[in-house]
């Protein structure tokens, strides 16, 4: 009896060959399409390499753009963030709400205004939590936060308090400036930590940020800050056209002082004709829905005035 296996094998090979041919043709078409400069873009859309500023300063200190490595580091961060559209767009919107809080505190401590961009680089202007446990707009670790006067316990965590954490950051900046005499190095030490920076200075015999070989995060840190500064101050140049009424406005509040326990912040909120959600939005440093306050400390609670929630944008309804 004649075996049918050879025929089946040949038939299988034939089908397999046809499949390979089809796949090759498809991939070939993809490669041809990919080689067409216009296939990946809508008509008129372009990707441009943005020009670097002719001169640039951080906190009054000149950035040495004549150095090729400095230029390329800035180029990386400037183009990356200019093309990271959704993220940078939201950062610009948030800055309209939070910079008016941060700026006067920096000024009161005689800290250069450029340091507001550190909060952008650190937390995207949110109460972020890092894998290492740093928290808040300024990303304080527990020990450092307490060192600079922030209260942290189960019920209160002032790393989430924008005003108080900004003051703590300012105290760090001043102490660091006394040590390094350079605002650029102050910013680098905020990212790396003074011990880490000091060790690198000792090894390399250099104390200028732009002359130090630094770990990648810290080597990119100042340039990320400079990129945010450059884009925020020249929004339209970098493709961000945001109407004023799309920016996030500062939130109104009145301050209520308490020096006793609060058994329920939900009831507390109702007393002021708001709700717990809105109360927490203004007071994220309150970590529990209650406050024992056994030491009788005085706390300032922000309470939204009536109509704040619906009146921020003067929303009329509809599209």
C-alpha positions as CSV (number, residue, x, y, z in Angstrom):
1,X,0.0,0.0,0.0
2,X,1.4,3.4,-1.0
3,X,2.0,5.7,1.9
4,X,0.3,9.1,1.9
5,X,2.8,10.8,4.2
6,X,5.1,12.2,1.5
7,X,2.2,13.9,-0.2
8,X,1.0,15.3,3.0
9,X,4.5,16.5,3.9
10,X,4.9,18.2,0.5
11,X,1.4,19.7,0.8
12,X,2.3,21.1,4.2
13,X,5.5,22.5,2.8
14,X,3.6,24.2,0.0
15,X,1.2,25.8,2.3
16,X,4.0,26.9,4.6
17,X,5.9,28.4,1.7
18,X,2.8,30.4,0.7
19,X,2.4,31.7,4.2
20,X,6.1,32.8,4.3
21,X,5.7,34.5,1.0
22,X,2.6,36.4,2.2
23,X,4.3,37.5,5.4
24,X,7.3,38.7,3.5
25,X,5.1,40.7,1.2
26,X,3.3,42.3,4.1
27,X,6.6,43.1,5.9
28,X,8.0,44.5,2.7
29,X,5.0,46.8,2.3
30,X,5.5,47.9,5.9
31,X,9.2,48.7,5.2
32,X,8.3,50.6,2.0
33,X,5.6,52.5,4.0
34,X,8.0,53.2,6.8
35,X,10.5,54.6,4.3
36,X,8.0,57.2,3.1
37,X,8.6,60.4,5.0
38,X,5.0,61.4,5.0
39,X,3.3,58.1,5.8
40,X,3.5,58.4,9.6
41,X,2.2,62.0,9.8
42,X,-0.9,63.8,9.0
43,X,-0.4,66.4,6.2
44,X,1.4,69.5,7.4
45,X,2.6,67.9,10.7
46,X,6.3,68.3,11.4
47,X,8.7,67.2,14.1
48,X,11.3,69.9,14.6
49,X,14.4,70.2,16.8
50,X,13.9,73.2,19.0
51,X,16.7,75.8,19.1
52,X,18.4,76.3,22.4
53,X,18.4,79.7,24.0
54,X,21.4,81.9,23.3
55,X,21.9,82.4,27.0
56,X,20.3,80.8,30.0
57,X,20.6,81.3,33.8
58,X,19.5,79.2,36.8
59,X,18.9,81.4,39.9
60,X,21.1,84.1,38.4
61,X,23.9,81.6,37.6
62,X,25.0,81.3,34.0
63,X,24.6,78.0,32.3
64,X,27.8,77.3,30.2
65,X,26.1,76.5,26.9
66,X,29.5,76.8,25.2
67,X,30.2,73.3,26.5
68,X,29.0,70.6,24.1
69,X,28.0,68.3,26.9
70,X,26.0,71.1,28.6
71,X,24.2,71.9,25.3
72,X,23.4,68.3,24.6
73,X,22.1,67.7,28.1
74,X,19.8,70.7,27.8
75,X,18.8,69.7,24.3
76,X,17.7,66.3,25.5
77,X,15.5,67.6,28.3
78,X,14.1,70.6,26.3
79,X,13.0,68.4,23.4
80,X,11.8,65.6,25.6
81,X,9.5,67.8,27.6
82,X,8.4,69.9,24.7
83,X,7.2,66.8,22.9
84,X,5.8,65.2,26.1
85,X,2.6,67.1,25.3
86,X,0.0,65.8,27.7
87,X,2.3,65.9,30.7
88,X,3.8,69.3,30.1
89,X,0.4,70.7,29.2
90,X,-1.0,69.7,32.6
91,X,2.1,71.0,34.4
92,X,1.5,74.5,32.9
93,X,-2.1,74.4,33.9
94,X,-1.3,73.3,37.5
95,X,1.4,75.9,37.8
96,X,-1.2,78.6,37.5
97,X,-2.7,77.3,40.7
98,X,0.3,76.5,42.7
99,X,3.0,79.0,41.7
100,X,1.1,81.9,43.3
101,X,1.4,80.0,46.6
102,X,5.1,79.0,46.2
103,X,6.5,82.3,44.8
104,X,5.8,84.6,47.8
105,X,7.2,82.0,50.2
106,X,10.4,81.7,48.2
107,X,10.6,85.5,48.2
108,X,10.1,85.8,51.9
109,X,13.2,83.5,52.4
110,X,15.2,85.3,49.7
111,X,15.3,82.1,47.6
112,X,15.6,82.7,43.8
113,X,12.2,82.3,42.0
114,X,13.7,79.6,39.7
115,X,13.4,77.2,42.6
116,X,9.7,76.9,42.0
117,X,10.6,74.7,39.0
118,X,12.2,72.2,41.5
119,X,8.7,71.4,42.7
120,X,7.7,70.7,39.1
121,X,10.7,68.4,38.6
122,X,10.2,66.7,42.0
123,X,6.5,66.0,42.0
124,X,4.8,67.3,38.8
125,X,3.1,69.7,41.2
126,X,1.2,66.9,42.9
127,X,1.3,65.3,46.3
128,X,3.3,62.4,44.9
129,X,4.7,59.4,46.7
130,X,8.0,58.1,45.5
131,X,9.1,54.4,45.7
132,X,11.6,55.5,48.4
133,X,8.8,57.0,50.5
134,X,9.4,60.7,49.8
135,X,6.1,62.6,49.8
136,X,4.4,65.8,48.8
137,X,5.1,68.6,46.4
138,X,8.8,68.8,47.6
139,X,9.3,65.1,48.0
140,X,10.6,65.0,51.6
141,X,11.7,61.8,53.3
142,X,10.5,61.4,56.8
143,X,13.7,62.2,58.6
144,X,14.6,65.2,56.5
145,X,11.1,66.6,56.9
146,X,11.2,66.4,60.7
147,X,14.7,67.9,60.7
148,X,13.2,71.0,59.0
149,X,10.2,71.3,61.3
150,X,7.4,69.3,59.6
151,X,5.0,67.3,61.8
152,X,4.6,63.7,60.7
153,X,2.4,61.2,62.6
154,X,-0.5,58.9,61.9
155,X,-3.0,61.8,61.8
156,X,-0.9,64.7,60.4
157,X,1.7,64.7,57.7
158,X,2.8,68.2,56.8
159,X,4.8,67.0,53.8
160,X,1.4,67.3,52.1
161,X,0.9,70.9,53.3
162,X,2.0,73.0,50.4
163,X,2.8,76.2,52.4
164,X,4.6,74.4,55.3
165,X,6.5,72.1,53.1
166,X,7.6,75.0,50.9
167,X,8.9,76.7,54.0
168,X,10.8,73.6,55.0
169,X,12.3,73.4,51.5
170,X,13.4,77.0,51.8
171,X,15.2,76.3,55.1
172,X,17.0,73.4,53.3
173,X,18.0,75.7,50.4
174,X,19.4,78.4,52.8
175,X,21.5,75.9,54.8
176,X,22.8,74.3,51.6
177,X,23.7,77.6,50.1
178,X,25.7,78.5,53.2
179,X,27.7,75.3,52.5
180,X,28.1,75.4,48.7
181,X,27.8,79.1,47.8
182,X,26.1,78.1,44.5
183,X,22.3,77.9,43.9
184,X,23.0,75.3,41.2
185,X,24.8,73.1,43.7
186,X,22.0,73.7,46.2
187,X,19.5,72.2,43.7
188,X,21.8,69.3,42.9
189,X,22.2,68.5,46.6
190,X,18.4,68.6,47.0
191,X,18.2,65.8,44.5
192,X,21.3,63.8,45.5
193,X,21.6,64.7,49.2
194,X,24.5,66.6,50.7
195,X,26.4,63.5,51.6
196,X,26.3,62.1,48.1
197,X,27.3,65.4,46.6
198,X,30.2,65.9,49.1
199,X,31.5,62.4,48.3
200,X,31.6,63.2,44.6
201,X,33.3,66.5,45.2
202,X,36.0,64.8,47.3
203,X,36.6,62.1,44.7
204,X,36.7,64.4,41.7
205,X,38.2,67.6,43.1
206,X,35.5,69.7,41.5
207,X,32.7,71.7,43.1
208,X,31.0,73.1,40.0
209,X,27.8,71.2,38.9
210,X,28.7,71.4,35.2
211,X,32.2,69.9,35.9
212,X,31.1,67.0,38.0
213,X,30.4,63.5,36.8
214,X,27.1,62.8,38.5
215,X,24.7,59.8,38.6
216,X,22.2,60.0,35.8
217,X,19.2,61.3,37.8
218,X,21.2,64.2,39.3
219,X,23.1,64.9,36.0
220,X,19.7,65.4,34.3
221,X,18.1,67.2,37.2
222,X,19.2,70.8,36.6
223,X,18.6,70.4,32.9
224,X,15.0,69.2,33.5
225,X,14.4,72.2,35.7
226,X,15.9,74.5,33.0
227,X,13.7,72.9,30.4
228,X,10.6,73.5,32.4
229,X,11.7,77.1,33.0
230,X,12.3,77.7,29.3
231,X,9.1,76.1,28.1
232,X,6.9,77.7,30.8
233,X,8.3,81.1,29.9
234,X,8.0,80.6,26.1
235,X,4.9,78.4,25.8
236,X,3.8,79.3,22.3
237,X,7.3,78.9,20.9
238,X,7.2,75.3,22.1
239,X,3.7,74.6,20.8
240,X,1.6,75.1,23.9
241,X,-1.3,77.4,23.2
242,X,-3.4,77.4,26.3
243,X,-6.3,79.8,26.7
244,X,-6.4,81.6,30.1
245,X,-9.7,80.0,31.0
246,X,-8.2,76.6,30.6
247,X,-5.6,77.2,33.3
248,X,-6.3,75.9,36.8
249,X,-7.1,78.9,38.9
250,X,-6.1,79.2,42.6
251,X,-8.8,78.0,45.0
252,X,-10.4,80.3,47.5
253,X,-10.7,79.3,51.2
254,X,-11.2,80.7,54.6
255,X,-9.1,79.6,57.6
256,X,-10.6,78.0,60.7
257,X,-8.4,77.6,63.7
258,X,-8.8,74.6,66.0
259,X,-7.0,73.6,69.2
260,X,-9.2,70.7,70.2
261,X,-10.0,67.2,68.9
262,X,-12.2,66.7,65.9
263,X,-14.1,63.4,66.1
264,X,-15.3,63.6,62.5
265,X,-14.1,65.8,59.7
266,X,-17.1,64.8,57.7
267,X,-19.3,66.4,60.3
268,X,-16.9,69.3,60.5
269,X,-17.2,69.8,56.8
270,X,-21.0,69.7,56.9
271,X,-21.0,72.4,59.6
272,X,-19.3,74.7,57.1
273,X,-21.7,73.6,54.3
274,X,-19.2,71.6,52.4
275,X,-18.2,67.9,52.3
276,X,-15.3,65.8,53.3
277,X,-14.0,65.4,49.8
278,X,-13.7,69.2,49.4
279,X,-12.2,69.6,52.8
280,X,-9.5,67.0,52.1
281,X,-8.7,68.7,48.7
282,X,-7.7,71.8,50.6
283,X,-6.1,70.0,53.6
284,X,-4.4,66.8,52.2
285,X,-2.1,66.9,55.3
286,X,-4.9,65.7,57.4
287,X,-4.3,61.9,57.0
288,X,-7.3,60.6,59.0
289,X,-11.0,61.6,59.1
290,X,-10.5,62.6,62.7
291,X,-7.9,64.4,64.8
292,X,-7.2,63.5,68.4
293,X,-5.0,66.5,69.1
294,X,-4.0,65.3,72.5
295,X,-1.4,68.1,72.9
296,X,-3.9,70.8,72.2
297,X,-2.0,72.2,69.2
298,X,-3.5,74.9,67.0
299,X,-4.1,73.9,63.5
300,X,-5.3,76.1,60.6
301,X,-7.9,74.3,58.5
302,X,-8.8,75.6,55.1
303,X,-12.5,75.6,54.4
304,X,-14.0,76.4,51.0
305,X,-16.5,79.3,51.0
306,X,-20.0,78.6,49.7
307,X,-20.1,78.4,45.9
308,X,-16.3,77.7,45.5
309,X,-16.7,74.3,43.9
310,X,-19.1,75.5,41.2
311,X,-17.8,79.0,40.8
312,X,-14.1,78.4,40.0
313,X,-14.7,78.3,36.3
314,X,-18.1,80.1,36.2
315,X,-19.4,77.0,34.4
316,X,-22.6,77.7,32.5
317,X,-23.3,74.2,31.2
318,X,-23.4,72.8,27.7
319,X,-21.0,72.7,24.9
